[in-house]
Amino acid sequence: MFFPLQHIHKGKYPKWRKNYFIWRKWILLLKSILRSMLTMKRYIRLLLVFSLLLSCGEKKDNVLYHEPKDGISDPTVKWLNDKNNFHKGNYRTVFYDFYTRKIKEKDFKSAADVLRIVSVKIVHFSAYDKDFEALVHSFSEKYADKLPPDQTTFLASYLGCYETEEGNFKKAIDYFRNITAVEAVDYQSCVDKAYAYFDISFCYFSIGDQNLALENSLKSLHYFNKTDNLIGIGGVYSNLASINMALKNYKKGEEYYTKSIAYFTIAKDTGNIFTAYYNRIQNFEESHNPRFYALIDSTYHLFKESKFKDSSLKISINTYYTKKLLEEGRIAEAKKILDELRPEVTSLNTTYSTQEYDIALAEYEIKKKEGIVDINKIKNAIPALEENSNYQILQNFYTLLKEEALSQKKYEQAFYYQTELQKASDSLASTEIKNKALELNAKYQAEKKEQQIKLQEKTILNKNTTIALLFSTLIGILLFVLAISLRRKQKQLRLEKQAARLYTRQLLEKTEEERRRIASDLHDSVSHELLSLKNTMEGKTDLANTKIDAIINDIRIISRNLHPVMFDKIGLKNSVEQLVERTQSVNSFMVTADINYHSSLSVPDELQVYRIIQEALSNIIKYADAVAAKITIAEENNTIHIEIKDNGKGFNVTETLAGMNAFGLHNIIERTRAIGGEAKITSDKNGTIVRIEIKKS
């Protein structure tokens, strides 16, 4: 679930910039580098951050339309345009009195202007109400045709945003498309068109069509780049981040979020800064970033300290903070926040915020182990969400229902909800859409580079840029000297690691070869001898035959554990599935497998992966006291991701690895390193997760 940007709220950006501040940044940076003598990694980080700020701060040569100065002369309209007055009790009364008077005077232009101003504020604060919606429809039907089309686009924009908030994305798209038909001839019409494509992009993103979401985002960026509207540009980058997140390109998503926050910071747009941070929390959650709860905590306290008034944002950030409190076992504090939010949720009365609150409340009820009080409310909402293709909320609802089923040990229901959850997730980003989105992204990057080249050709002639290049050259020389030293050390360390990895790999291969030989001997020799003995004793004693059968079965199990049967022929996927079946039948233990793997590794490497999974399952059975486990194997670009997860009692990973009885865990880590991968083990009171990443060769 993503939070739509407060994109209609527009801020001003100063058109003057003193070169003094640019050179002062360079000098301070250089002094900091020479004085602190930081490591190579921190040098590069400083340079990247500085480059980002400088690129955001440079004047855009391709701007065609600049935001006009505030031309509002009427004191009432000026008062209504001040966002600080929006939450005052008489705001709506002042507006309706002024609007009604202008309609009676047949001054439809002034009525439209004030209607636009108030609609912008309502969308910005997500403070929709039926009376204002009816007023917009009324003006659209009675008076819109008395004004030029470019002066009434805000009507479709408001109605589209209202339908978006209600989750009616397809209906919203139809409203926004009406705006894209208007020709961009000045600042306002260009910005309106840019926001229309932006809103269409968000709608397609929400219903899972990332191909069209990306296409419309790039159209939006094209029109925003013709203006000096930094908030709009920042909004598009935030949209691109959300799209990449849905496509599981989390690293790219993080880059775009960072860029969007930089634009909002320059524009001093507090609302959109917090919106971007909220969406960034989503990215951290989806990518299992270890800083997930830390980001929730910092965002919550920053928002609280800012005293920024926005009920919709407050609900979104606070409900995420309750998730952190529940994770830490601070159930009473979570309940207190939920109780404080309830009046604001009721007052705001939007579908999006209500669903957010319902999800947080259900998570609290599950954590309290009382079960979801109003579970039918969640179940009954699913058909409408499916009809509107609202896969973002669907994912959250199916996750809640699955967790509820697991808490009640209804594993069949849990399996069903997990299946539906996967369907909703897959609908957000199919393989075909991913490929098309990547193709469009590549085209956009190519066009962007061409524009940058043209811009550089112009700015090279600029004296200030020449001086900046001299400073960057000086820094580059300093970095080059440090890089040579660092590269030598890295090369030596890399050679040592390669030698150690080669030795471990050879040792494991020799071990597997010996395992294969012993398994073959047990099967071909000992098993056959026992079968012969059984045949010679046929009918003599049932007890002897039973014992011989038991010995033969034990030998087969030992042989299979030493080396999986026909592994070379059936491959990793089928072997793991057989392992799962055996584990469940022998141990009365629920194990599921979600395998999306296409034989990208060599057979020896696949065998090591099998051993890792085998070792992890063995540890779960022996020590975890778990009732269920899940094995996931997935391919993403050039990486294979493996995850073994259980719901056991957990343990202290650092302490266990430092002890004397952690052979199994070290076995997993060393086998992973031997095939060029990386293993991460995390554990808490809710269970243990072993994550493996292996780069394809």
PyMOL commands that set and color helices and strands:
alter all, ss='L'
color gray80, all
select helices_A, chain A and resi 19-36+40-57+75-81+83-85+91-104+108-124+130-142+144-146+149-151+153-165+169-180+187-206+210-224+230-246+250-266+270-286+292-306+311-327+331-348+351-367+375-387+391-407+411-428+431-459+463-536+542-562+567-587+603-624+653-658+663-674
alter helices_A, ss='H'
color red, helices_A
select strands_A, chain A and resi 590-596+628-636+639-646+677-684+687-695
alter strands_A, ss='S'
color yellow, strands_A
deselect
rebuild
show_as cartoon
